[in-house]
Amino acid sequence: MNLHVFGPDSPELVKHVVFRNWLRHDTADRERYGTVKRQAAQQPAQRMSDYNARKAAVIREIYERALAAAGFIEGD
């Protein structure tokens, strides 16, 4: 389990909600994210940052689509 704590003016809460909502909406990205999480978890990691680094590229790609769909950034 992870606990995320953000300050009252942090944009991270909005980003997390947009990401969550996108995964609920987009089956392909939801499945891709699940696959990369499982693959990252199967590899040995000395630190949590190792696990996070394995997921980073896919997460960035999904964030781009999710934030564009929500109108926060311009998409391709």
Sequence and secondary structure as in RCSB ss.txt:
>XXXX:A:sequence
MNLHVFGPDSPELVKHVVFRNWLRHDTADRERYGTVKRQAAQQPAQRMSDYNARKAAVIREIYERALAAAGFIEG
D
>XXXX:A:secstr
       TT THHHHHHHHHHHHHH HHHHHHHHHHHHHHHHS  SSHHHHHHHHHHHHHHHHHHHHHHTTSS  
 
